[in-house]
């Protein structure tokens, strides 16, 4: 049965809250005993399924479809081309048919799907996403866009060393961010209390290419809310090899900015361009110091 709890407010009003918890001994079936109540329950679950939406994003001649069960997912899809317009333009301009693209921090697959459209049937997109709820939705979105032969989903983390590490969930809901591998500090180095911690396998990109036959990428996007530098260290051999990527977009957060710029320079990559999220650009336009805000940096080899 439903549990009901009464709350007395200071102004004298009494609110009755209906909890969604159903108490049972695990032996009561069918439930509820009344057949009309059972029909009502089936209707409730049916309505919930009907409320789940697929969002079709029309970009001229291209369509991208996304499965949305939460408001954050819906928000990401509806802001497809305006949340990070620079990222979209970089993918559209750089990724060519037959290219290999690494989406590191793929979330529910917004930019994974976009890159797959431009890489085409002869290309490959490796989508790395350790967050389990995000990964589940990523699989859904790959399927409804019919990109199973182009996108390779990878439900593990990238790091500068190989092994199992605690993966701390900032939130367990799909389309959320800020969860961290081997840390409880977000991108701004603010500590958070994880909802839950999972043991997650992590591996350097250099190992994937050398030992697991992953194809070297022409382009890489890295957006992992603070763990970018360790991931870059884990691809040191790739960055200095004859197969090094043509372009790499890295989210730059202020606490790690100088270290990332120095590391990329040591690998003979130059910062060729940068762009902000929509909100970040608004703050800069209002007079904010660009160096105080996170931005996406695009690096290219210069030797």
PASEBA-1860 file (N, C-alpha, C; in nm, 3 decimals):
! residues 303
1> XXXXXXXX> 0.084/-0.119/0.000/0.000/0.000/0.000/0.087/0.124/0.000 ~ 0.029/0.236/-0.038/0.102/0.362/-0.034/0.117/0.409/0.110 ~ 0.231/0.459/0.143/0.251/0.522/0.274/0.217/0.669/0.262 ~ 0.144/0.722/0.359/0.108/0.864/0.359/0.169/0.929/0.483 ~ 0.233/1.041/0.465/0.294/1.111/0.578/0.239/1.251/0.583 ~ 0.209/1.301/0.703/0.154/1.435/0.721/0.264/1.528/0.771 ~ 0.270/1.646/0.713/0.369/1.745/0.753/0.297/1.870/0.800 ~ 0.323/1.916/0.922/0.262/2.037/0.976/0.355/2.154/0.952
9> XXXXXXXX> 0.308/2.253/0.882/0.387/2.371/0.852/0.368/2.476/0.960 ~ 0.458/2.572/0.966/0.454/2.676/1.070/0.329/2.762/1.058 ~ 0.274/2.775/0.937/0.156/2.860/0.919/0.026/2.788/0.951 ~ 0.034/2.665/0.996/-0.086/2.594/1.038/-0.144/2.500/0.935 ~ -0.100/2.509/0.810/-0.153/2.421/0.707/-0.094/2.283/0.720 ~ -0.170/2.185/0.681/-0.123/2.046/0.682/-0.120/1.995/0.539 ~ -0.006/1.945/0.499/0.010/1.890/0.365/0.019/1.738/0.375 ~ -0.053/1.670/0.293/-0.046/1.524/0.289/0.037/1.484/0.169
17> XXXXXXXX> 0.147/1.419/0.191/0.237/1.377/0.083/0.216/1.229/0.056 ~ 0.194/1.196/-0.069/0.178/1.056/-0.108/0.314/1.004/-0.155 ~ 0.371/0.913/-0.079/0.500/0.856/-0.114/0.483/0.758/-0.229 ~ 0.585/0.745/-0.312/0.577/0.651/-0.424/0.621/0.511/-0.384 ~ 0.655/0.493/-0.257/0.698/0.362/-0.210/0.578/0.269/-0.192 ~ 0.590/0.149/-0.244/0.488/0.045/-0.224/0.548/-0.062/-0.133 ~ 0.484/-0.089/-0.022/0.533/-0.189/0.072/0.470/-0.324/0.041 ~ 0.551/-0.429/0.040/0.501/-0.562/0.009/0.588/-0.666/0.077
25> XXXXXXXX> 0.533/-0.786/0.094/0.611/-0.896/0.149/0.674/-0.981/0.040 ~ 0.654/-0.939/-0.087/0.711/-1.013/-0.198/0.635/-1.139/-0.233 ~ 0.520/-1.161/-0.167/0.441/-1.281/-0.194/0.297/-1.249/-0.237 ~ 0.270/-1.119/-0.244/0.133/-1.077/-0.276/0.119/-1.055/-0.426 ~ 0.047/-1.143/-0.491/0.027/-1.131/-0.636/-0.102/-1.202/-0.675 ~ -0.186/-1.150/-0.759/-0.169/-1.018/-0.822/-0.195/-0.904/-0.725 ~ -0.138/-0.789/-0.755/-0.152/-0.671/-0.669/-0.186/-0.553/-0.756 ~ -0.275/-0.465/-0.711/-0.360/-0.471/-0.591/-0.465/-0.581/-0.606
33> XXXXXXXX> -0.527/-0.621/-0.497/-0.628/-0.728/-0.505/-0.748/-0.692/-0.594 ~ -0.785/-0.565/-0.593/-0.899/-0.521/-0.673/-0.861/-0.512/-0.820 ~ -0.938/-0.577/-0.908/-0.901/-0.581/-1.050/-0.904/-0.444/-1.115 ~ -0.993/-0.355/-1.067/-1.000/-0.221/-1.125/-0.876/-0.139/-1.086 ~ -0.829/-0.161/-0.964/-0.706/-0.095/-0.921/-0.587/-0.145/-1.003 ~ -0.587/-0.275/-1.038/-0.480/-0.329/-1.121/-0.481/-0.265/-1.259 ~ -0.600/-0.246/-1.314/-0.611/-0.179/-1.444/-0.557/-0.037/-1.437 ~ -0.586/0.031/-1.325/-0.536/0.167/-1.307/-0.384/0.170/-1.303
41> XXXXXXXX> -0.326/0.073/-1.233/-0.180/0.067/-1.225/-0.119/0.041/-1.362 ~ -0.178/-0.051/-1.438/-0.126/-0.076/-1.573/-0.135/0.049/-1.658 ~ -0.242/0.126/-1.640/-0.258/0.250/-1.714/-0.150/0.350/-1.676 ~ -0.117/0.358/-1.548/-0.012/0.450/-1.502/0.121/0.419/-1.569 ~ 0.159/0.291/-1.570/0.285/0.252/-1.633/0.281/0.274/-1.785 ~ 0.166/0.248/-1.843/0.150/0.271/-1.987/0.166/0.419/-2.020 ~ 0.107/0.506/-1.938/0.120/0.650/-1.960/0.264/0.697/-1.944 ~ 0.333/0.638/-1.847/0.473/0.675/-1.829/0.555/0.643/-1.954
49> XXXXXXXX> 0.531/0.525/-2.010/0.602/0.488/-2.132/0.566/0.582/-2.247 ~ 0.439/0.624/-2.253/0.397/0.715/-2.359/0.459/0.853/-2.346 ~ 0.494/0.892/-2.221/0.552/1.024/-2.199/0.698/1.031/-2.243 ~ 0.761/0.915/-2.261/0.899/0.913/-2.310/0.900/0.964/-2.454 ~ 0.992/1.052/-2.484/0.992/1.118/-2.613/1.118/1.086/-2.695 ~ 1.100/1.081/-2.825/1.212/1.082/-2.918/1.216/1.220/-2.982 ~ 1.334/1.278/-2.984/1.351/1.411/-3.042/1.423/1.398/-3.175 ~ 1.364/1.450/-3.280/1.424/1.447/-3.413/1.481/1.586/-3.442
57> XXXXXXXX> 1.613/1.594/-3.456/1.681/1.721/-3.483/1.705/1.732/-3.633 ~ 1.647/1.833/-3.694/1.656/1.854/-3.839/1.762/1.960/-3.867 ~ 1.869/1.917/-3.933/1.978/2.009/-3.968/1.987/2.018/-4.120 ~ 1.888/2.080/-4.180/1.886/2.086/-4.325/1.855/1.949/-4.382 ~ 1.952/1.891/-4.450/1.930/1.759/-4.511/1.958/1.643/-4.419 ~ 2.007/1.671/-4.298/2.041/1.563/-4.204/1.945/1.562/-4.086 ~ 1.912/1.442/-4.041/1.825/1.425/-3.924/1.898/1.342/-3.820 ~ 1.885/1.382/-3.694/1.945/1.310/-3.583/1.835/1.284/-3.481
65> XXXXXXXX> 1.822/1.160/-3.438/1.713/1.126/-3.347/1.771/1.081/-3.212 ~ 1.704/1.123/-3.104/1.752/1.091/-2.969/1.635/1.048/-2.880 ~ 1.664/0.947/-2.799/1.566/0.892/-2.705/1.581/0.967/-2.573 ~ 1.473/1.024/-2.520/1.480/1.107/-2.400/1.383/1.055/-2.293 ~ 1.437/1.020/-2.178/1.353/0.979/-2.066/1.362/1.077/-1.949 ~ 1.459/1.168/-1.950/1.475/1.265/-1.843/1.483/1.405/-1.901 ~ 1.457/1.504/-1.816/1.466/1.643/-1.861/1.607/1.682/-1.906 ~ 1.715/1.640/-1.836/1.849/1.673/-1.887/1.876/1.620/-2.029
73> XXXXXXXX> 1.825/1.500/-2.058/1.841/1.446/-2.194/1.766/1.533/-2.295 ~ 1.644/1.567/-2.261/1.562/1.651/-2.349/1.630/1.786/-2.372 ~ 1.685/1.843/-2.265/1.752/1.972/-2.275/1.872/1.965/-2.368 ~ 1.953/1.860/-2.355/2.071/1.846/-2.442/2.031/1.838/-2.590 ~ 1.926/1.763/-2.617/1.884/1.746/-2.756/1.827/1.875/-2.815 ~ 1.744/1.945/-2.738/1.682/2.067/-2.787/1.784/2.178/-2.808 ~ 1.899/2.168/-2.739/2.006/2.270/-2.754/2.123/2.217/-2.838 ~ 2.096/2.117/-2.919/2.199/2.047/-2.995/2.303/2.142/-3.054
81> XXXXXXXX> 2.259/2.239/-3.132/2.352/2.324/-3.207/2.383/2.458/-3.140 ~ 2.323/2.484/-3.023/2.349/2.613/-2.960/2.423/2.603/-2.827 ~ 2.428/2.483/-2.766/2.502/2.469/-2.641/2.651/2.487/-2.665 ~ 2.705/2.417/-2.765/2.846/2.431/-2.802/2.855/2.443/-2.954 ~ 2.817/2.560/-3.008/2.818/2.574/-3.154/2.957/2.554/-3.215 ~ 3.061/2.591/-3.139/3.197/2.572/-3.190/3.233/2.426/-3.208 ~ 3.187/2.340/-3.117/3.212/2.197/-3.129/3.144/2.141/-3.253 ~ 3.020/2.183/-3.276/2.947/2.136/-3.394/3.017/2.180/-3.523
89> XXXXXXXX> 3.061/2.304/-3.528/3.128/2.354/-3.648/3.261/2.284/-3.671 ~ 3.333/2.258/-3.562/3.461/2.187/-3.574/3.438/2.047/-3.632 ~ 3.339/1.975/-3.583/3.310/1.840/-3.635/3.268/1.848/-3.781 ~ 3.178/1.940/-3.813/3.130/1.952/-3.951/3.242/1.987/-4.048 ~ 3.334/2.071/-4.005/3.441/2.118/-4.094/3.559/2.021/-4.103 ~ 3.582/1.944/-3.996/3.703/1.863/-3.990/3.683/1.715/-4.025 ~ 3.573/1.659/-3.980/3.553/1.514/-3.997/3.508/1.485/-4.140 ~ 3.586/1.401/-4.208/3.558/1.367/-4.348/3.521/1.218/-4.359
97> XXXXXXXX> 3.462/1.184/-4.470/3.425/1.045/-4.496/3.548/0.955/-4.481 ~ 3.534/0.849/-4.406/3.644/0.755/-4.385/3.730/0.785/-4.264 ~ 3.709/0.899/-4.198/3.789/0.935/-4.082/3.753/0.851/-3.960 ~ 3.849/0.844/-3.867/3.826/0.783/-3.736/3.821/0.896/-3.633 ~ 3.716/0.896/-3.552/3.691/1.002/-3.454/3.678/0.939/-3.317 ~ 3.747/0.995/-3.218/3.733/0.951/-3.079/3.651/1.056/-3.003 ~ 3.536/1.014/-2.949/3.456/1.102/-2.863/3.477/1.055/-2.720 ~ 3.561/1.125/-2.646/3.598/1.087/-2.510/3.517/1.171/-2.413
105> XXXXXXXX> 3.426/1.103/-2.345/3.325/1.173/-2.266/3.203/1.194/-2.353 ~ 3.152/1.084/-2.409/3.046/1.091/-2.510/2.910/1.126/-2.451 ~ 2.892/1.104/-2.319/2.764/1.128/-2.255/2.655/1.046/-2.326 ~ 2.544/1.108/-2.368/2.437/1.032/-2.434/2.455/1.027/-2.586 ~ 2.563/1.087/-2.636/2.597/1.068/-2.777/2.563/1.180/-2.872 ~ 2.540/1.302/-2.824/2.506/1.413/-2.913/2.613/1.432/-3.021 ~ 2.738/1.448/-2.978/2.846/1.474/-3.076/2.895/1.345/-3.140 ~ 2.874/1.232/-3.073/2.904/1.102/-3.133/2.821/1.083/-3.260
113> XXXXXXXX> 2.692/1.110/-3.249/2.602/1.093/-3.363/2.636/1.190/-3.474 ~ 2.667/1.314/-3.439/2.705/1.413/-3.539/2.832/1.370/-3.613 ~ 2.932/1.324/-3.538/3.057/1.280/-3.602/3.035/1.160/-3.693 ~ 2.947/1.069/-3.651/2.919/0.951/-3.732/2.858/0.990/-3.866 ~ 2.773/1.092/-3.865/2.711/1.137/-3.990/2.818/1.182/-4.090 ~ 2.921/1.250/-4.042/3.024/1.303/-4.132/3.132/1.200/-4.163 ~ 3.158/1.107/-4.071/3.257/1.002/-4.099/3.203/0.904/-4.202 ~ 3.072/0.885/-4.204/3.010/0.801/-4.307/3.033/0.653/-4.288
121> XXXXXXXX> 2.985/0.577/-4.383/2.991/0.431/-4.374/3.133/0.376/-4.375 ~ 3.227/0.453/-4.428/3.366/0.405/-4.433/3.447/0.453/-4.314 ~ 3.387/0.532/-4.226/3.458/0.583/-4.109/3.423/0.506/-3.983 ~ 3.485/0.547/-3.872/3.458/0.487/-3.742/3.455/0.596/-3.636 ~ 3.363/0.582/-3.541/3.358/0.670/-3.425/3.363/0.584/-3.300 ~ 3.467/0.602/-3.220/3.478/0.534/-3.092/3.420/0.627/-2.986 ~ 3.315/0.582/-2.916/3.248/0.664/-2.816/3.279/0.608/-2.677 ~ 3.357/0.683/-2.599/3.399/0.639/-2.467/3.312/0.706/-2.361
129> XXXXXXXX> 3.241/0.625/-2.282/3.152/0.679/-2.178/3.141/0.581/-2.063 ~ 3.206/0.610/-1.948/3.202/0.517/-1.834/3.075/0.525/-1.749 ~ 3.001/0.635/-1.757/2.880/0.654/-1.677/2.772/0.559/-1.729 ~ 2.723/0.469/-1.645/2.636/0.360/-1.690/2.504/0.409/-1.749 ~ 2.438/0.506/-1.684/2.311/0.556/-1.737/2.332/0.630/-1.869 ~ 2.438/0.709/-1.875/2.470/0.777/-2.002/2.496/0.675/-2.112 ~ 2.569/0.569/-2.075/2.605/0.468/-2.176/2.482/0.394/-2.227 ~ 2.388/0.365/-2.139/2.264/0.300/-2.181/2.190/0.385/-2.283
137> XXXXXXXX> 2.181/0.515/-2.256/2.113/0.603/-2.352/2.195/0.619/-2.479 ~ 2.327/0.619/-2.467/2.414/0.623/-2.585/2.383/0.507/-2.678 ~ 2.367/0.387/-2.622/2.333/0.269/-2.702/2.198/0.288/-2.771 ~ 2.100/0.343/-2.698/1.969/0.369/-2.758/1.982/0.462/-2.878 ~ 2.061/0.568/-2.861/2.073/0.669/-2.967/2.151/0.618/-3.088 ~ 2.247/0.531/-3.063/2.317/0.468/-3.175/2.218/0.384/-3.256 ~ 2.134/0.309/-3.185/2.039/0.220/-3.252/1.934/0.294/-3.333 ~ 1.873/0.399/-3.276/1.764/0.465/-3.349/1.816/0.550/-3.464
145> XXXXXXXX> 1.949/0.576/-3.468/2.007/0.645/-3.583/2.070/0.549/-3.684 ~ 2.062/0.419/-3.655/2.115/0.315/-3.744/2.265/0.331/-3.770 ~ 2.339/0.362/-3.662/2.483/0.382/-3.675/2.562/0.267/-3.610 ~ 2.501/0.151/-3.597/2.568/0.038/-3.531/2.696/-0.003/-3.602 ~ 2.705/0.017/-3.734/2.823/-0.023/-3.810/2.931/0.084/-3.812 ~ 2.898/0.202/-3.762/2.995/0.314/-3.764/3.048/0.343/-3.625 ~ 2.960/0.341/-3.525/2.999/0.380/-3.389/3.033/0.256/-3.307 ~ 3.147/0.264/-3.236/3.190/0.157/-3.145/3.179/0.212/-3.003
153> XXXXXXXX> 3.075/0.174/-2.928/3.058/0.225/-2.792/3.150/0.153/-2.694 ~ 3.211/0.227/-2.603/3.308/0.172/-2.509/3.271/0.215/-2.367 ~ 3.225/0.120/-2.286/3.180/0.152/-2.151/3.292/0.132/-2.049 ~ 3.402/0.201/-2.071/3.511/0.203/-1.974/3.576/0.341/-1.979 ~ 3.664/0.366/-1.883/3.726/0.498/-1.873/3.862/0.499/-1.941 ~ 3.910/0.618/-1.972/4.046/0.637/-2.023/4.129/0.707/-1.915 ~ 4.257/0.673/-1.913/4.343/0.720/-1.804/4.487/0.719/-1.854 ~ 4.583/0.747/-1.765/4.723/0.737/-1.803/4.784/0.605/-1.757
161> XXXXXXXX> 4.704/0.521/-1.693/4.749/0.388/-1.652/4.633/0.290/-1.660 ~ 4.668/0.162/-1.659/4.568/0.058/-1.679/4.532/-0.006/-1.546 ~ 4.400/-0.033/-1.526/4.357/-0.100/-1.404/4.216/-0.060/-1.366 ~ 4.175/-0.101/-1.246/4.043/-0.066/-1.193/4.057/0.051/-1.096 ~ 3.963/0.146/-1.109/3.965/0.265/-1.026/3.822/0.295/-0.980 ~ 3.806/0.364/-0.867/3.672/0.404/-0.825/3.616/0.511/-0.920 ~ 3.496/0.486/-0.970/3.426/0.585/-1.052/3.314/0.642/-0.966 ~ 3.326/0.771/-0.936/3.236/0.837/-0.842/3.128/0.913/-0.917
169> XXXXXXXX> 3.004/0.870/-0.895/2.890/0.929/-0.965/2.847/1.059/-0.898 ~ 2.861/1.169/-0.969/2.805/1.297/-0.923/2.653/1.288/-0.921 ~ 2.599/1.223/-1.025/2.457/1.190/-1.033/2.444/1.063/-1.116 ~ 2.347/0.980/-1.079/2.327/0.857/-1.154/2.234/0.871/-1.271 ~ 2.176/0.990/-1.292/2.078/1.010/-1.399/2.146/1.027/-1.534 ~ 2.077/0.986/-1.639/2.129/1.000/-1.775/2.141/1.148/-1.812 ~ 2.243/1.178/-1.891/2.271/1.312/-1.945/2.332/1.407/-1.843 ~ 2.370/1.356/-1.725/2.437/1.440/-1.628/2.588/1.430/-1.646
177> XXXXXXXX> 2.659/1.524/-1.584/2.804/1.531/-1.599/2.870/1.540/-1.461 ~ 3.000/1.565/-1.460/3.082/1.589/-1.341/3.118/1.464/-1.261 ~ 3.075/1.344/-1.302/3.123/1.223/-1.235/3.272/1.209/-1.261 ~ 3.344/1.150/-1.166/3.490/1.152/-1.174/3.551/1.014/-1.150 ~ 3.659/0.987/-1.223/3.738/0.865/-1.203/3.849/0.893/-1.103 ~ 3.852/0.813/-0.996/3.959/0.818/-0.896/3.969/0.954/-0.827 ~ 3.858/1.026/-0.818/3.858/1.157/-0.754/3.716/1.191/-0.712 ~ 3.705/1.274/-0.608/3.575/1.328/-0.568/3.577/1.481/-0.579
185> XXXXXXXX> 3.655/1.531/-0.675/3.660/1.674/-0.703/3.616/1.697/-0.847 ~ 3.529/1.796/-0.868/3.481/1.823/-1.003/3.585/1.905/-1.081 ~ 3.547/1.953/-1.198/3.640/2.022/-1.286/3.698/2.149/-1.224 ~ 3.626/2.213/-1.132/3.676/2.332/-1.064/3.747/2.298/-0.934 ~ 3.771/2.169/-0.910/3.837/2.116/-0.791/3.753/2.132/-0.665 ~ 3.623/2.145/-0.683/3.531/2.148/-0.570/3.493/2.005/-0.532 ~ 3.505/1.971/-0.404/3.475/1.835/-0.361/3.325/1.810/-0.360 ~ 3.285/1.689/-0.395/3.144/1.651/-0.391/3.130/1.514/-0.325
193> XXXXXXXX> 3.009/1.486/-0.277/2.978/1.356/-0.218/2.914/1.268/-0.324 ~ 2.979/1.160/-0.366/2.923/1.075/-0.472/2.790/1.012/-0.430 ~ 2.699/1.001/-0.527/2.576/0.925/-0.502/2.608/0.779/-0.480 ~ 2.702/0.729/-0.558/2.746/0.590/-0.547/2.881/0.579/-0.616 ~ 2.960/0.482/-0.576/3.092/0.460/-0.635/3.098/0.321/-0.695 ~ 3.147/0.314/-0.817/3.158/0.188/-0.890/3.304/0.162/-0.926 ~ 3.346/0.037/-0.923/3.479/0.003/-0.972/3.473/-0.003/-1.125 ~ 3.554/0.078/-1.189/3.549/0.091/-1.334/3.688/0.067/-1.393
201> XXXXXXXX> 3.692/-0.009/-1.502/3.819/-0.035/-1.569/3.860/0.088/-1.650 ~ 3.989/0.118/-1.647/4.044/0.231/-1.722/4.171/0.187/-1.793 ~ 4.201/0.253/-1.904/4.315/0.213/-1.986/4.364/0.334/-2.066 ~ 4.495/0.345/-2.091/4.546/0.452/-2.177/4.511/0.425/-2.324 ~ 4.494/0.530/-2.400/4.469/0.516/-2.543/4.586/0.448/-2.613 ~ 4.708/0.478/-2.571/4.824/0.413/-2.634/4.814/0.262/-2.624 ~ 4.764/0.210/-2.514/4.747/0.065/-2.499/4.638/0.011/-2.591 ~ 4.530/0.088/-2.606/4.421/0.043/-2.693/4.470/0.029/-2.837
209> XXXXXXXX> 4.552/0.122/-2.880/4.602/0.119/-3.018/4.707/0.011/-3.036 ~ 4.798/-0.003/-2.939/4.909/-0.098/-2.952/4.868/-0.241/-2.924 ~ 4.773/-0.262/-2.831/4.742/-0.396/-2.785/4.604/-0.446/-2.825 ~ 4.510/-0.356/-2.850/4.371/-0.397/-2.875/4.324/-0.365/-3.017 ~ 4.414/-0.324/-3.102/4.383/-0.298/-3.243/4.278/-0.189/-3.265 ~ 4.274/-0.091/-3.174/4.190/0.026/-3.199/4.254/0.109/-3.309 ~ 4.174/0.157/-3.401/4.227/0.237/-3.511/4.272/0.374/-3.460 ~ 4.390/0.422/-3.502/4.433/0.556/-3.461/4.337/0.661/-3.516
217> XXXXXXXX> 4.304/0.764/-3.437/4.206/0.864/-3.481/4.269/0.978/-3.559 ~ 4.191/1.034/-3.651/4.230/1.159/-3.715/4.188/1.280/-3.630 ~ 4.083/1.262/-3.550/4.031/1.372/-3.468/3.986/1.317/-3.333 ~ 4.007/1.394/-3.228/3.971/1.354/-3.092/3.899/1.469/-3.022 ~ 3.791/1.437/-2.955/3.723/1.532/-2.865/3.735/1.478/-2.723 ~ 3.783/1.562/-2.630/3.798/1.522/-2.490/3.721/1.621/-2.403 ~ 3.618/1.571/-2.336/3.539/1.652/-2.244/3.499/1.563/-2.129 ~ 3.582/1.561/-2.023/3.559/1.469/-1.911/3.558/1.543/-1.777
225> XXXXXXXX> 3.533/1.671/-1.779/3.511/1.749/-1.656/3.628/1.743/-1.558 ~ 3.750/1.756/-1.612/3.865/1.770/-1.524/3.972/1.665/-1.536 ~ 3.945/1.552/-1.602/4.044/1.445/-1.613/4.118/1.446/-1.747 ~ 4.109/1.559/-1.817/4.164/1.567/-1.954/4.316/1.545/-1.957 ~ 4.388/1.602/-1.861/4.534/1.594/-1.865/4.583/1.450/-1.855 ~ 4.524/1.370/-1.764/4.567/1.231/-1.750/4.538/1.151/-1.877 ~ 4.426/1.180/-1.941/4.393/1.112/-2.066/4.494/1.149/-2.174 ~ 4.533/1.275/-2.180/4.635/1.318/-2.277/4.769/1.249/-2.249
233> XXXXXXXX> 4.806/1.236/-2.122/4.929/1.164/-2.089/4.922/1.020/-2.139 ~ 4.803/0.962/-2.135/4.786/0.824/-2.179/4.789/0.805/-2.329 ~ 4.803/0.913/-2.405/4.816/0.901/-2.550/4.945/0.968/-2.599 ~ 5.044/0.975/-2.513/5.170/1.043/-2.547/5.236/0.984/-2.671 ~ 5.239/0.851/-2.681/5.302/0.789/-2.797/5.228/0.824/-2.925 ~ 5.096/0.822/-2.919/5.016/0.857/-3.037/5.044/1.000/-3.081 ~ 5.051/1.093/-2.987/5.068/1.234/-3.021/5.205/1.263/-3.084 ~ 5.302/1.176/-3.059/5.437/1.196/-3.112/5.469/1.102/-3.228
241> XXXXXXXX> 5.369/1.027/-3.274/5.392/0.928/-3.378/5.359/0.984/-3.516 ~ 5.386/0.905/-3.617/5.354/0.945/-3.755/5.204/0.938/-3.781 ~ 5.128/0.875/-3.691/4.982/0.863/-3.705/4.907/0.960/-3.615 ~ 4.976/1.062/-3.570/4.913/1.153/-3.473/4.791/1.223/-3.532 ~ 4.695/1.259/-3.447/4.570/1.320/-3.495/4.593/1.455/-3.562 ~ 4.504/1.486/-3.656/4.509/1.615/-3.726/4.455/1.728/-3.640 ~ 4.360/1.696/-3.552/4.306/1.798/-3.463/4.254/1.731/-3.336 ~ 4.267/1.804/-3.225/4.221/1.755/-3.095/4.150/1.869/-3.024
249> XXXXXXXX> 4.025/1.846/-2.986/3.954/1.946/-2.907/3.952/1.901/-2.762 ~ 4.001/1.986/-2.673/4.011/1.955/-2.531/3.938/2.062/-2.451 ~ 3.852/2.018/-2.359/3.792/2.115/-2.268/3.899/2.162/-2.170 ~ 3.916/2.292/-2.160/4.017/2.351/-2.073/3.948/2.414/-1.952 ~ 3.974/2.359/-1.835/3.927/2.417/-1.710/4.043/2.490/-1.643 ~ 4.014/2.603/-1.584/4.118/2.691/-1.533/4.222/2.622/-1.444 ~ 4.184/2.533/-1.351/4.286/2.471/-1.264/4.391/2.389/-1.339 ~ 4.357/2.342/-1.461/4.450/2.255/-1.535/4.502/2.320/-1.663
257> XXXXXXXX> 4.466/2.446/-1.686/4.493/2.511/-1.814/4.642/2.512/-1.849 ~ 4.725/2.563/-1.759/4.867/2.579/-1.792/4.934/2.444/-1.816 ~ 4.897/2.343/-1.736/4.957/2.211/-1.753/4.920/2.150/-1.888 ~ 4.794/2.166/-1.930/4.751/2.111/-2.058/4.821/2.182/-2.173 ~ 4.827/2.314/-2.168/4.893/2.389/-2.275/5.040/2.352/-2.285 ~ 5.106/2.336/-2.170/5.248/2.299/-2.169/5.268/2.159/-2.226 ~ 5.182/2.065/-2.186/5.194/1.928/-2.235/5.173/1.922/-2.385 ~ 5.073/1.988/-2.436/5.046/1.985/-2.579/5.160/2.048/-2.658
265> XXXXXXXX> 5.219/2.152/-2.604/5.335/2.213/-2.669/5.453/2.117/-2.674 ~ 5.472/2.039/-2.567/5.582/1.942/-2.563/5.562/1.831/-2.666 ~ 5.436/1.811/-2.708/5.405/1.711/-2.810/5.396/1.774/-2.949 ~ 5.439/1.901/-2.960/5.441/1.975/-3.087/5.301/1.999/-3.143 ~ 5.210/2.035/-3.051/5.076/2.079/-3.090/5.058/2.224/-3.049 ~ 4.995/2.299/-3.134/4.972/2.441/-3.107/4.823/2.466/-3.090 ~ 4.788/2.559/-3.001/4.650/2.600/-2.983/4.610/2.687/-3.102 ~ 4.526/2.634/-3.190/4.492/2.706/-3.313/4.361/2.783/-3.301
273> XXXXXXXX> 4.275/2.741/-3.208/4.145/2.807/-3.196/4.084/2.768/-3.063 ~ 3.989/2.847/-3.018/3.915/2.811/-2.897/3.774/2.869/-2.907 ~ 3.682/2.805/-2.838/3.545/2.852/-2.837/3.480/2.816/-2.705 ~ 3.378/2.893/-2.669/3.310/2.877/-2.542/3.174/2.810/-2.562 ~ 3.120/2.761/-2.450/2.981/2.722/-2.454/2.898/2.848/-2.473 ~ 2.770/2.829/-2.500/2.683/2.945/-2.519/2.684/3.035/-2.395 ~ 2.673/2.972/-2.276/2.672/3.050/-2.153/2.807/3.117/-2.129 ~ 2.916/3.045/-2.155/3.048/3.103/-2.138/3.069/3.224/-2.227
281> XXXXXXXX> 3.022/3.216/-2.352/3.036/3.328/-2.445/2.955/3.448/-2.398 ~ 2.837/3.421/-2.341/2.755/3.531/-2.288/2.829/3.605/-2.177 ~ 2.897/3.531/-2.089/2.970/3.593/-1.978/3.089/3.673/-2.030 ~ 3.157/3.621/-2.132/3.269/3.695/-2.191/3.219/3.823/-2.259 ~ 3.107/3.812/-2.330/3.049/3.929/-2.397/3.007/4.037/-2.298 ~ 2.977/3.996/-2.175/2.938/4.093/-2.072/3.059/4.156/-2.004 ~ 3.178/4.119/-2.050/3.300/4.179/-1.997/3.384/4.087/-1.912 ~ 3.345/3.961/-1.901/3.422/3.867/-1.821/3.555/3.833/-1.885
289> XXXXXXXX> 3.653/3.800/-1.803/3.785/3.762/-1.852/3.776/3.622/-1.915 ~ 3.811/3.607/-2.042/3.802/3.475/-2.107/3.879/3.366/-2.033 ~ 3.988/3.406/-1.965/4.069/3.306/-1.895/4.004/3.257/-1.766 ~ 3.897/3.322/-1.723/3.829/3.279/-1.602/3.724/3.172/-1.628 ~ 3.697/3.144/-1.755/3.590/3.051/-1.791/3.646/2.932/-1.868 ~ 3.582/2.819/-1.850/3.620/2.700/-1.926/3.594/2.724/-2.074 ~ 3.677/2.664/-2.158/3.657/2.675/-2.301/3.709/2.550/-2.369 ~ 3.671/2.531/-2.492/3.719/2.420/-2.574/3.835/2.468/-2.659
297> XXXXXXX> 3.949/2.405/-2.644/4.068/2.442/-2.720/4.090/2.341/-2.832 ~ 4.120/2.389/-2.951/4.148/2.303/-3.065/4.298/2.310/-3.093 ~ 4.364/2.195/-3.084/4.508/2.185/-3.106/4.535/2.116/-3.239 ~ 4.643/2.163/-3.304/4.687/2.102/-3.430/4.839/2.085/-3.427 ~ 4.890/1.981/-3.491/5.036/1.962/-3.493/5.105/2.068/-3.578 ~ 5.222/2.113/-3.535/5.294/2.216/-3.612/5.429/2.168/-3.663 ~ 5.465/2.042/-3.635/5.587/1.986/-3.692/5.557/1.852/-3.757
END
